[in-house]
Amino acid sequence: MINLCLLLCHIAVVSPNIQLQQVDEANKVTVAIDGNEALAYQYSPDDPLPNYWPLRSPSGKLLTPQQPSHHRHHRSLWIADNVQGENLPAVDFYHCWKNYREKNKPKSGYRHLIRHQRFGELRAEANRAVIEAHLQWIVNETEPLLDDHRTLGVVALGQGEYLIDLQWKLTPARGEVRFLSDDVHYAWPYVCMHPQFSGARGGTITNDRGGRREQGTHGKVAKWVDYSNTVEGETEGLAVFVYPDGQEHRWLTREYGTFGPRRGDQWNGKPFTLKSGNSLVGRVGILVHRGDVESGHVAERYEQYIQGKL
């Protein structure tokens, strides 16, 4: 009996294992947990918006589409904005279809795009992985506008659950950069849920203040927002946590699936200038969990995340 107990206890504490695979010909780095694909960083030179896709649920379902049919300019998990550099045209990187070399011709490629430049740290050890990437926001195919440094950490939590810790730092490449975001078309970062998890198909949006659905969460201040649904008999979800930065953050939420936090009010929904030598930084946690907002212990895991316990 003692030996059996010791064996069961040992099995219970075995940590999940993470693997990284860089696939140069496919322009991606894949993160697998215990041999099962969980997510990937995609940086195809033909795509104007590097993104993180797929994001899979603990049971392996797609939580996000790479390019949803309802908004072809959306990308799973991504960052984009409307900006203007000194002596350069204003560029709407969000509505990337505006930036074709030839109007209405996707095959012509893009004049303005966000391009992956190089990797920094790529590491997987035990239940943790890091993907560090250096990107650049480019205007007129050659003019560097913003240097974009992103670090994505992944922690496997067991039973297929995982936490993404995404940090970014954007710095003008030359001169100052004017941000022209309106109060509608941006979130940092955006997440677009797969239709099978959307509110339109029974999914539930919930924030830390008890707000529910788009009506109770859109434009509201929150520390986190969760999107969960029951698909093929299994309830799973994805929550986005704002790492505390001393500001309150309002959220974009949509029943069709897109959601994400906005910048603090001083930089939200109004133009502002990022001076040369200054940087715009941010950090979020993204929890992929079993269960709904309650059984998935989203509130508890938010506290663990901001306390550095995950």
C-alpha positions as CSV (number, residue, x, y, z in Angstrom):
1,M,0.0,0.0,0.0
2,I,2.8,2.4,0.9
3,N,4.6,1.7,-2.4
4,L,1.4,2.3,-4.4
5,C,0.8,5.6,-2.6
6,L,4.4,6.7,-3.3
7,L,3.9,5.8,-7.0
8,L,0.6,7.7,-7.3
9,C,2.0,10.7,-5.5
10,H,5.0,10.7,-7.9
11,I,2.7,10.5,-10.9
12,A,0.6,13.4,-9.7
13,V,3.5,15.8,-9.5
14,V,5.1,15.0,-12.9
15,S,5.4,18.3,-14.7
16,P,4.2,18.7,-18.3
17,N,7.0,19.1,-20.8
18,I,7.3,21.8,-23.5
19,Q,9.0,21.5,-26.9
20,L,9.9,24.2,-29.4
21,Q,10.3,23.5,-33.1
22,Q,11.5,26.2,-35.5
23,V,10.3,25.4,-39.1
24,D,12.1,27.9,-41.3
25,E,10.5,26.8,-44.6
26,A,7.0,27.4,-43.0
27,N,8.1,30.6,-41.3
28,K,6.9,29.5,-37.9
29,V,7.9,28.4,-34.4
30,T,5.7,25.8,-32.8
31,V,5.2,25.2,-29.1
32,A,4.1,21.7,-28.1
33,I,3.1,20.5,-24.7
34,D,3.7,16.8,-24.0
35,G,3.9,16.3,-27.8
36,N,0.7,18.1,-28.6
37,E,0.7,21.4,-30.5
38,A,-0.5,24.2,-28.3
39,L,0.4,27.4,-30.3
40,A,2.8,28.8,-32.9
41,Y,4.4,32.1,-33.8
42,Q,3.7,32.8,-37.5
43,Y,5.9,35.3,-39.5
44,S,5.4,34.6,-43.2
45,P,6.9,37.4,-45.4
46,D,3.7,37.3,-47.4
47,D,1.5,38.2,-44.4
48,P,1.6,41.9,-43.3
49,L,0.7,41.0,-39.7
50,P,2.9,38.4,-37.8
51,N,0.6,36.6,-35.4
52,Y,0.3,33.7,-33.0
53,W,-1.8,30.9,-34.5
54,P,-3.0,28.3,-33.8
55,L,-4.0,28.7,-30.2
56,R,-5.4,25.4,-29.1
57,S,-7.6,24.5,-26.2
58,P,-6.6,21.9,-23.6
59,S,-8.5,19.3,-25.6
60,G,-6.9,20.4,-28.9
61,K,-9.7,22.5,-30.4
62,L,-8.9,25.7,-32.3
63,L,-9.6,28.6,-30.0
64,T,-8.8,31.1,-32.8
65,P,-8.9,31.3,-36.6
66,Q,-5.9,32.7,-38.4
67,Q,-8.0,34.7,-40.8
68,P,-11.7,34.7,-39.9
69,S,-14.1,34.9,-42.8
70,H,-16.1,37.7,-41.1
71,H,-13.0,40.0,-40.8
72,R,-10.2,38.9,-43.2
73,H,-7.8,41.5,-41.7
74,H,-8.0,39.9,-38.3
75,R,-5.3,37.4,-37.1
76,S,-5.8,35.0,-34.2
77,L,-3.7,36.9,-31.7
78,W,-1.9,40.1,-33.0
79,I,-0.9,43.7,-32.6
80,A,-1.6,46.5,-35.1
81,D,-2.5,50.2,-35.1
82,N,-2.9,53.4,-37.2
83,V,0.3,55.4,-37.1
84,Q,2.3,58.1,-38.9
85,G,6.0,58.9,-38.9
86,E,7.7,62.1,-39.7
87,N,7.4,63.0,-43.4
88,L,5.6,59.7,-44.0
89,P,2.0,58.9,-44.9
90,A,-0.5,57.8,-42.2
91,V,-0.7,54.0,-42.3
92,D,-3.6,51.9,-41.1
93,F,-1.8,48.6,-40.3
94,Y,-5.0,47.3,-38.8
95,H,-7.0,47.4,-42.0
96,C,-4.1,45.8,-43.9
97,W,-6.2,45.4,-47.0
98,K,-5.8,49.2,-47.5
99,N,-2.0,48.6,-48.0
100,Y,-1.9,46.5,-51.1
101,R,0.6,47.6,-53.7
102,E,-2.3,47.6,-56.2
103,K,-5.7,48.4,-54.9
104,N,-8.0,45.4,-54.4
105,K,-5.3,43.0,-55.6
106,P,-4.1,40.9,-52.6
107,K,-1.6,39.0,-54.8
108,S,0.2,42.3,-55.5
109,G,1.6,42.2,-51.9
110,Y,1.8,45.0,-49.4
111,R,3.4,48.5,-49.4
112,H,3.1,48.8,-45.6
113,L,3.6,45.9,-43.3
114,I,4.9,44.6,-40.0
115,R,7.9,42.3,-40.8
116,H,9.7,39.8,-38.6
117,Q,13.5,40.7,-38.6
118,R,15.2,38.1,-36.4
119,F,14.9,36.0,-33.3
120,G,16.4,36.6,-30.0
121,E,16.1,33.9,-27.4
122,L,14.4,30.6,-28.4
123,R,14.4,28.3,-25.4
124,A,12.3,25.4,-24.0
125,E,13.1,23.8,-20.7
126,A,10.9,21.6,-18.5
127,N,7.4,23.2,-18.5
128,R,8.5,26.7,-19.8
129,A,9.4,28.2,-23.2
130,V,10.4,31.6,-24.6
131,I,10.1,33.0,-28.1
132,E,11.8,36.4,-28.4
133,A,11.3,38.2,-31.7
134,H,12.4,41.5,-33.2
135,L,10.0,43.0,-35.8
136,Q,9.8,46.2,-37.6
137,W,6.8,48.3,-38.8
138,I,7.7,49.3,-42.4
139,V,6.2,52.0,-44.6
140,N,6.6,52.2,-48.4
141,E,8.3,48.7,-48.4
142,T,11.6,50.1,-47.1
143,E,11.1,52.9,-44.6
144,P,11.4,51.6,-41.0
145,L,8.8,53.3,-38.7
146,L,8.8,51.3,-35.4
147,D,11.1,48.7,-33.9
148,D,9.0,46.1,-32.2
149,H,10.5,43.8,-29.6
150,R,8.2,41.0,-28.4
151,T,8.9,38.3,-25.8
152,L,6.4,35.5,-25.5
153,G,6.7,33.1,-22.6
154,V,4.7,29.9,-22.2
155,V,4.1,28.0,-19.0
156,A,2.5,24.6,-19.2
157,L,0.1,24.2,-16.2
158,G,-0.9,20.6,-16.6
159,Q,-3.9,18.8,-18.2
160,G,-3.3,20.7,-21.4
161,E,-3.7,24.2,-19.8
162,Y,-1.1,26.9,-20.3
163,L,-0.3,30.5,-19.7
164,I,1.2,32.9,-22.3
165,D,3.1,35.9,-21.0
166,L,3.3,38.4,-23.9
167,Q,5.4,41.5,-23.5
168,W,6.2,44.2,-26.2
169,K,8.3,47.3,-26.6
170,L,7.8,49.6,-29.5
171,T,10.3,52.3,-30.2
172,P,10.4,54.8,-33.1
173,A,13.0,53.7,-35.7
174,R,13.7,57.3,-36.7
175,G,12.1,60.5,-35.5
176,E,8.8,60.6,-33.7
177,V,5.7,58.5,-34.4
178,R,2.1,59.7,-34.2
179,F,-0.5,57.2,-33.1
180,L,-3.9,57.9,-34.7
181,S,-6.0,55.1,-33.1
182,D,-9.7,55.8,-32.8
183,D,-11.9,54.4,-30.0
184,V,-13.0,51.4,-32.1
185,H,-10.2,49.8,-34.2
186,Y,-7.5,48.8,-31.8
187,A,-6.8,46.6,-28.8
188,W,-3.3,45.6,-27.6
189,P,-3.3,42.8,-28.3
190,Y,-6.3,41.6,-30.2
191,V,-7.7,38.1,-29.8
192,C,-10.2,36.7,-32.3
193,M,-12.0,33.7,-31.0
194,H,-12.9,30.9,-33.3
195,P,-16.7,31.0,-34.3
196,Q,-17.2,27.8,-32.3
197,F,-16.3,29.6,-29.1
198,S,-17.9,32.9,-29.9
199,G,-20.8,34.6,-28.1
200,A,-22.8,34.3,-31.3
201,R,-22.7,30.5,-30.7
202,G,-23.3,30.4,-27.0
203,G,-19.9,31.5,-25.7
204,T,-19.9,33.7,-22.6
205,I,-17.8,36.9,-22.2
206,T,-17.1,37.7,-18.5
207,N,-14.9,40.3,-16.8
208,D,-13.5,40.5,-13.3
209,R,-16.2,43.0,-12.3
210,G,-19.0,40.6,-13.1
211,G,-19.9,42.1,-16.4
212,R,-21.2,39.7,-19.0
213,R,-21.6,39.5,-22.7
214,E,-20.6,42.4,-25.0
215,Q,-23.2,44.7,-23.4
216,G,-21.7,44.4,-20.0
217,T,-18.0,44.4,-20.9
218,H,-17.4,46.5,-24.0
219,G,-15.8,49.9,-23.2
220,K,-15.7,48.9,-19.5
221,V,-12.7,49.0,-17.2
222,A,-11.5,45.5,-16.3
223,K,-8.4,43.7,-15.1
224,W,-9.3,40.7,-17.2
225,V,-11.8,39.3,-19.6
226,D,-12.6,35.6,-20.2
227,Y,-14.3,34.0,-23.2
228,S,-15.6,30.4,-22.6
229,N,-17.9,28.0,-24.3
230,T,-18.9,24.3,-24.4
231,V,-17.9,22.7,-27.7
232,E,-18.6,19.0,-28.4
233,G,-19.4,18.4,-24.7
234,E,-16.2,20.1,-23.3
235,T,-16.2,23.5,-21.6
236,E,-13.0,25.4,-22.2
237,G,-11.9,29.0,-22.6
238,L,-9.3,31.8,-23.0
239,A,-8.8,34.7,-20.6
240,V,-6.7,37.8,-21.1
241,F,-5.0,39.4,-18.1
242,V,-3.7,43.0,-18.1
243,Y,-0.5,43.1,-16.1
244,P,-0.8,46.0,-13.5
245,D,0.8,49.2,-14.8
246,G,-0.9,51.8,-12.6
247,Q,-3.6,52.5,-15.1
248,E,-7.2,51.4,-15.7
249,H,-7.8,49.7,-19.1
250,R,-11.0,49.7,-21.0
251,W,-11.8,46.7,-23.3
252,L,-13.0,46.0,-26.8
253,T,-15.4,43.0,-26.8
254,R,-17.5,41.6,-29.5
255,E,-20.0,38.7,-29.5
256,Y,-18.6,37.5,-32.8
257,G,-15.4,36.8,-31.0
258,T,-12.8,39.7,-31.1
259,F,-11.7,41.2,-27.8
260,G,-8.7,42.7,-26.1
261,P,-7.6,45.5,-23.7
262,R,-6.9,49.0,-24.7
263,R,-4.1,51.3,-23.5
264,G,-4.6,53.4,-20.4
265,D,-7.0,56.3,-20.8
266,Q,-4.3,58.9,-21.4
267,W,-3.4,57.0,-24.6
268,N,-6.8,55.5,-25.5
269,G,-9.0,56.7,-28.3
270,K,-7.1,59.9,-28.9
271,P,-4.0,60.7,-31.0
272,F,-0.7,60.9,-29.2
273,T,3.0,61.2,-30.1
274,L,5.7,58.7,-29.3
275,K,8.9,60.8,-29.2
276,S,12.2,59.6,-30.5
277,G,14.1,57.6,-27.9
278,N,10.9,56.8,-26.0
279,S,9.1,53.4,-26.0
280,L,5.6,52.1,-25.8
281,V,5.5,49.0,-23.6
282,G,2.9,46.6,-22.5
283,R,2.3,43.1,-21.0
284,V,-0.6,40.7,-20.9
285,G,-1.2,37.2,-19.7
286,I,-3.3,34.8,-21.7
287,L,-4.7,31.8,-19.9
288,V,-6.0,28.8,-21.8
289,H,-8.0,26.8,-19.4
290,R,-10.5,24.0,-18.9
291,G,-14.0,24.8,-17.6
292,D,-15.7,28.1,-17.6
293,V,-14.7,31.3,-15.8
294,E,-15.6,29.8,-12.4
295,S,-14.5,26.2,-12.7
296,G,-11.4,27.4,-14.7
297,H,-10.4,29.4,-11.6
298,V,-9.7,32.5,-13.8
299,A,-9.8,35.0,-10.9
300,E,-7.4,32.9,-8.8
301,R,-5.0,32.5,-11.7
302,Y,-5.0,36.2,-12.5
303,E,-3.8,36.8,-8.9
304,Q,-1.1,34.1,-9.3
305,Y,0.0,35.6,-12.6
306,I,0.5,39.2,-11.3
307,Q,2.2,37.8,-8.2
308,G,4.7,35.9,-10.4
309,K,3.4,32.5,-9.1
310,L,2.7,31.0,-12.5
